[in-house]
Amino acid sequence: MKKNITLALAITALLGGAAAPVVAAPFPATPDQAIPVSQYVTQVNADKSITFRLFAPDAKRVSVVTGSSPDSLASHDMSKGENGVWTWKSDVMAPNLYEYYFDVDGFRSVDTGSRFQKPQRQVNTSLILVPGSILDDRAVPHGDLLTVTYHSRALASERRMYVWTPPGYSGQGEPLPVLYFYHGFGDTGLSAIDQGRLPQIMDNLLAEGKIKPMLVVVPDTETDITDAIPENYPPKERRKTFYPLNAKAADRELMQDIIPLVDARFNVRKDASGRALAGLSQGGFQALFSGMHHLDNFGWLGTFSGVTTATVPDAGISAQLNKPQQVNKQLHNFTVVVGEKDAVTGEDIAGLKRELEAKGINFEYKNYPGAGHEMDVWRPAYAEFVQKLFK
């Protein structure tokens, strides 16, 4: 104790005498308690325009950045009111789920006045829904969304996945088919749920009689094994090392843990024609990887803007694509989609398309005009894909 006091006195002397008192930074300002919250948070207006708001009285410059892909991003300067609220109003917007974030003096911020954030491993984007599309919660029978936590023997870790079951599902009656769907890089399983609006799409399509009753299983595309933690890889190195390692681990988890668990816990079909596999971006590569490595386990396959062997070579995928007759016989549908302006995986899909055509493999291809690497491709692609399944 005496030594500590002596050391402290010595340090104080070196700094020039008595230690200066530590003064904590002031707390941030809070909005005027006399005004309703609706006057300083973002909202959709009656005419379907959006008024973006952010309370930041000490900020020098604030803008709202809209768009969902590098080629669609746009920055809009906001105006500051006397109450410290920055505001910008959009034009009338088409019904859709939109992404945005705030630039506050050069700092990227989610909308702190909204609870709707994009599910990501590093959250930096907010979401806002303009109603009037298949993405809405309509007054129709709703399925259940289950959170299933399990121990993965393949990964030696505790894992979580989401399972959508159709309205009234009780596990009785005829076994139902299953779609396994993988999300993209940097997202979480909730991305397919909250941003992809998978439950709403399924509820609404089923109510319209456009799809067959099925289960939809959403695993976590990222395995987080020691050798394949995404944050440990520079972006330029991901396809070289991370993607192959993670794909192999996720494939083991799918075949050794997830499918056996679903088969045991739910009343589902266990034949290949009763299983579909699809995914977007990195998840599109995962679907292609597991779909080709275990072709006899699936009857339907979809890759939406997926990474492919054009940039991530894989001997197993290539070997299976060299057996076109077997692929054509096994798959009832092989869907490949991409956005016209996709700068992330456009070359991947173009390479896969050329290879499938050259080898005579049957597939359905769609290019979304004007779209990039974004949900405006993946949500409609998903809705179109599920309408083809199990019929």
C-alpha positions in Angstrom: 0.0 0.0 0.0 2.8 2.4 1.0 4.6 1.7 -2.3 1.4 2.5 -4.3 1.1 5.9 -2.5 4.7 6.7 -3.0 4.4 5.9 -6.8 1.3 8.0 -7.1 3.1 11.0 -5.4 6.1 10.6 -7.7 3.9 10.6 -10.8 2.1 13.7 -9.6 5.4 15.5 -9.0 6.6 14.6 -12.4 3.4 16.0 -14.0 4.0 19.3 -12.2 2.3 19.3 -8.9 -1.2 18.4 -7.8 -3.1 16.1 -10.0 -5.8 17.8 -12.1 -9.4 16.7 -11.3 -10.8 14.3 -13.9 -13.8 15.9 -15.6 -16.2 13.5 -17.4 -17.6 14.5 -20.8 -21.1 15.9 -20.6 -24.0 13.6 -21.5 -25.5 14.0 -24.9 -28.4 16.4 -25.3 -32.0 14.9 -25.2 -35.0 16.2 -27.2 -37.4 18.6 -25.7 -39.7 16.5 -23.4 -42.6 18.7 -24.3 -42.8 17.5 -28.0 -44.0 14.0 -29.1 -41.4 11.5 -30.3 -43.0 11.5 -33.8 -41.6 14.9 -34.4 -38.0 13.8 -34.3 -37.9 10.3 -35.7 -38.1 9.0 -39.2 -41.5 8.2 -40.6 -43.4 7.1 -43.8 -45.9 9.8 -44.8 -49.5 9.2 -46.0 -48.4 9.8 -49.6 -45.6 7.2 -49.2 -42.8 9.7 -49.1 -40.4 9.3 -46.3 -39.3 12.1 -43.9 -35.9 11.2 -42.4 -35.1 12.8 -39.1 -32.2 12.6 -36.7 -31.8 14.5 -33.4 -28.2 15.7 -33.4 -28.1 19.3 -32.1 -24.3 19.5 -31.9 -23.6 18.0 -35.3 -22.1 20.4 -38.0 -23.2 18.4 -41.1 -25.7 15.5 -41.4 -26.8 13.6 -44.5 -28.9 10.6 -45.1 -27.5 8.0 -47.5 -30.1 5.9 -49.3 -29.6 2.8 -51.6 -28.5 -0.7 -51.1 -25.6 -1.3 -53.4 -22.5 0.8 -54.4 -24.0 1.8 -57.7 -27.3 2.9 -56.1 -26.1 4.9 -53.0 -27.1 8.5 -52.9 -26.3 11.1 -50.2 -28.9 13.8 -49.3 -28.0 16.8 -47.3 -30.3 17.3 -44.3 -31.5 20.6 -42.9 -31.2 21.4 -39.2 -34.1 22.9 -37.3 -34.1 25.1 -34.2 -35.0 22.0 -32.1 -31.8 20.2 -33.1 -33.5 17.8 -35.5 -32.0 17.3 -38.9 -34.6 16.6 -41.7 -34.8 15.5 -45.3 -37.9 14.4 -47.2 -37.9 12.0 -50.1 -40.1 11.8 -53.2 -43.0 9.5 -53.1 -41.6 6.0 -52.9 -42.8 2.7 -54.4 -43.8 0.0 -51.9 -40.7 -1.7 -50.8 -38.3 -2.2 -47.9 -35.5 0.4 -48.1 -32.0 0.7 -46.6 -30.4 3.9 -45.3 -28.0 5.3 -42.8 -26.9 8.7 -41.5 -23.6 10.4 -42.1 -22.9 12.6 -39.1 -19.8 14.7 -39.5 -18.2 11.8 -41.3 -19.4 9.1 -38.9 -21.7 6.4 -40.3 -24.7 5.8 -38.0 -27.8 3.8 -37.9 -31.0 5.6 -37.3 -31.1 5.8 -33.5 -34.8 6.7 -33.6 -35.8 3.4 -35.3 -35.8 -0.1 -34.0 -35.6 -1.5 -37.6 -31.9 -2.2 -38.2 -30.5 -4.4 -40.9 -29.4 -7.7 -39.3 -25.6 -7.8 -39.8 -22.5 -9.0 -38.0 -21.5 -5.3 -37.8 -24.7 -3.3 -37.8 -24.5 0.0 -39.7 -27.7 0.3 -41.7 -31.4 0.9 -40.9 -34.5 -0.3 -42.7 -37.9 1.3 -43.4 -40.9 -0.3 -45.0 -43.2 1.6 -47.4 -46.3 -0.6 -47.4 -48.2 -1.9 -50.4 -46.3 -5.0 -51.5 -45.9 -8.7 -50.9 -43.5 -7.7 -48.1 -46.4 -6.5 -45.9 -48.0 -8.2 -42.9 -51.4 -8.8 -44.5 -54.5 -10.0 -42.8 -54.0 -13.6 -43.9 -53.3 -16.8 -42.0 -49.7 -16.7 -40.6 -47.2 -19.4 -40.2 -44.9 -19.8 -37.2 -41.3 -18.7 -37.0 -39.3 -21.0 -34.7 -35.9 -20.3 -33.3 -34.1 -23.7 -33.0 -30.9 -23.8 -31.0 -28.8 -27.0 -31.3 -25.4 -28.4 -30.7 -23.4 -28.9 -33.9 -21.2 -31.9 -33.7 -19.6 -31.0 -37.1 -18.6 -27.5 -35.8 -18.3 -28.4 -32.1 -20.3 -25.4 -31.1 -23.8 -24.2 -30.2 -25.7 -23.0 -33.2 -29.0 -21.4 -34.1 -31.3 -21.5 -37.1 -34.8 -20.3 -38.0 -37.6 -22.5 -39.2 -40.8 -21.2 -40.8 -43.8 -23.6 -40.7 -47.0 -22.9 -42.6 -50.2 -21.8 -40.9 -51.8 -24.6 -38.8 -48.8 -26.9 -39.0 -49.0 -29.4 -36.2 -46.6 -32.1 -37.4 -49.6 -34.4 -38.3 -50.7 -35.5 -41.7 -48.7 -35.8 -44.9 -45.0 -35.0 -44.5 -44.1 -31.6 -45.9 -41.2 -30.7 -48.2 -38.4 -28.4 -47.0 -36.5 -25.5 -48.5 -33.0 -24.8 -46.9 -32.1 -21.2 -47.5 -28.7 -19.5 -46.9 -28.2 -15.8 -46.3 -25.3 -13.7 -47.6 -21.9 -12.5 -46.4 -21.8 -10.2 -43.4 -25.4 -10.9 -42.5 -27.0 -13.2 -40.0 -29.8 -15.7 -40.2 -32.2 -12.9 -39.2 -31.3 -11.1 -42.5 -33.5 -13.5 -44.4 -36.3 -13.0 -41.8 -36.3 -9.3 -41.1 -34.8 -7.9 -44.3 -35.6 -10.7 -46.8 -39.2 -10.7 -45.3 -39.3 -14.4 -45.8 -42.2 -15.0 -43.4 -44.4 -12.3 -45.1 -43.6 -13.6 -48.5 -44.5 -17.2 -47.6 -47.7 -16.2 -45.7 -48.9 -14.0 -48.6 -48.0 -16.4 -51.4 -49.6 -19.3 -49.6 -52.8 -17.3 -48.9 -53.0 -16.6 -52.7 -52.6 -20.3 -53.5 -49.3 -19.7 -55.3 -47.1 -22.1 -53.4 -47.3 -25.5 -51.8 -47.1 -25.8 -48.0 -43.5 -26.4 -47.0 -41.0 -25.7 -44.2 -38.3 -23.1 -44.7 -35.1 -23.6 -42.8 -32.6 -20.7 -42.5 -29.2 -21.7 -41.1 -26.4 -19.3 -40.3 -24.1 -19.2 -43.4 -21.1 -18.3 -41.3 -19.7 -21.2 -39.4 -17.2 -19.2 -37.2 -14.8 -22.1 -37.1 -11.4 -21.0 -35.9 -9.9 -21.0 -39.4 -12.8 -19.2 -41.0 -13.9 -16.2 -39.0 -14.9 -13.5 -41.6 -13.5 -10.6 -39.6 -10.0 -12.1 -39.7 -9.8 -11.8 -43.5 -9.1 -8.7 -45.5 -11.8 -8.3 -48.1 -9.4 -9.1 -51.0 -8.5 -12.4 -49.4 -12.0 -13.8 -48.7 -12.5 -15.7 -51.9 -9.0 -17.2 -51.8 -9.1 -18.7 -48.4 -12.2 -17.9 -46.3 -14.9 -19.0 -48.8 -13.5 -22.5 -49.3 -12.9 -23.2 -45.6 -16.3 -21.9 -44.6 -18.2 -23.7 -47.4 -16.7 -27.0 -46.4 -17.6 -26.5 -42.7 -21.1 -25.3 -43.5 -21.6 -28.3 -45.7 -20.6 -30.7 -42.9 -23.0 -28.9 -40.6 -25.9 -29.1 -43.1 -25.4 -32.8 -43.9 -24.4 -34.1 -40.4 -26.4 -31.8 -38.1 -29.1 -29.7 -39.7 -30.9 -32.1 -42.1 -30.9 -34.9 -39.6 -32.2 -32.6 -36.9 -35.0 -31.3 -39.2 -35.9 -34.9 -40.3 -36.1 -36.0 -36.7 -38.0 -33.0 -35.1 -40.4 -32.2 -37.9 -42.8 -34.3 -40.0 -41.0 -33.7 -43.4 -40.3 -35.5 -46.5 -36.9 -37.3 -46.6 -36.7 -37.9 -50.4 -34.6 -35.7 -52.7 -37.6 -34.4 -54.5 -38.9 -33.1 -51.2 -35.8 -31.0 -50.5 -34.8 -27.7 -52.1 -31.6 -25.7 -51.5 -31.0 -22.1 -52.3 -29.1 -19.0 -51.1 -28.0 -15.5 -52.0 -24.5 -14.1 -52.6 -22.2 -16.1 -50.3 -25.3 -18.3 -49.5 -25.6 -18.8 -53.2 -22.2 -20.3 -53.2 -23.1 -22.5 -50.2 -26.2 -23.8 -52.0 -24.1 -24.5 -55.1 -21.4 -26.2 -53.0 -23.7 -28.5 -51.0 -26.1 -29.0 -53.9 -23.4 -30.3 -56.2 -21.4 -32.2 -53.5 -24.6 -34.0 -52.4 -26.7 -33.9 -55.6 -28.6 -37.0 -54.7 -30.1 -35.3 -51.6 -31.8 -32.4 -53.4 -34.3 -32.0 -56.2 -34.3 -28.2 -56.5 -31.4 -25.8 -56.5 -31.2 -22.0 -56.6 -28.3 -19.5 -56.6 -29.2 -15.8 -56.4 -26.2 -13.6 -57.3 -24.0 -16.3 -55.9 -20.3 -16.6 -55.8 -19.3 -19.5 -58.1 -16.3 -21.5 -59.2 -15.5 -18.6 -61.6 -13.7 -17.0 -58.7 -13.7 -19.7 -56.0 -12.6 -22.9 -57.7 -13.8 -26.2 -56.2 -13.0 -29.6 -57.6 -16.2 -31.2 -56.2 -18.5 -28.7 -58.0 -16.5 -29.0 -61.2 -16.6 -32.8 -61.1 -20.4 -32.8 -60.8 -20.9 -30.2 -63.5 -19.0 -32.6 -65.8 -21.9 -35.0 -65.4 -24.7 -33.0 -67.1 -27.0 -36.0 -67.6 -26.9 -36.8 -63.9 -27.5 -33.2 -63.0 -30.4 -32.9 -65.4 -32.0 -36.1 -64.2 -31.7 -35.2 -60.6 -32.8 -31.5 -60.5 -36.4 -30.6 -61.3 -35.3 -27.0 -61.3 -31.9 -25.2 -61.3 -32.4 -21.4 -61.0 -29.7 -18.9 -61.5 -30.3 -15.1 -61.1 -28.3 -11.9 -61.0 -28.7 -8.2 -61.2 -27.8 -6.5 -64.4 -25.4 -4.1 -62.7 -24.0 -6.5 -60.1 -20.4 -5.6 -59.5 -19.9 -8.1 -56.7 -20.8 -11.4 -58.3 -21.8 -10.5 -61.8 -18.6 -12.2 -63.2 -19.3 -15.3 -61.1 -22.8 -15.7 -62.4 -21.7 -15.0 -66.0 -19.0 -17.7 -65.7 -21.5 -20.2 -64.3 -24.0 -19.4 -67.0 -21.4 -20.0 -69.7 -20.3 -23.3 -68.1 -23.9 -24.6 -67.7 -24.7 -23.7 -71.3 -21.5 -25.3 -72.6 -22.1 -28.6 -70.8 -25.8 -28.8 -71.7 -27.1 -28.5 -68.1 -30.7 -27.4 -67.8 -31.2 -24.2 -65.8 -33.5 -21.2 -65.6 -31.8 -17.8 -65.8 -33.0 -14.4 -65.0 -31.2 -11.0 -65.2 -32.9 -8.2 -63.2 -32.6 -5.0 -65.3 -31.0 -2.0 -63.5 -30.4 -3.9 -60.3 -27.1 -4.6 -58.5 -26.1 -6.9 -55.7 -29.1 -6.2 -53.6 -32.4 -7.3 -52.1 -34.3 -5.9 -55.0 -33.0 -9.0 -56.8 -33.1 -11.5 -54.0 -36.6 -10.9 -52.6 -38.4 -11.2 -56.0 -36.1 -14.1 -57.0 -37.0 -15.9 -53.8 -40.7 -15.3 -54.4 -40.4 -16.6 -57.9 -38.3 -19.6 -56.9 -40.6 -20.9 -54.2 -43.6 -20.8 -56.6 -41.8 -23.4 -58.7 -41.0 -25.8 -55.9 -42.5 -29.2 -55.1 -45.0 -29.2 -58.0 
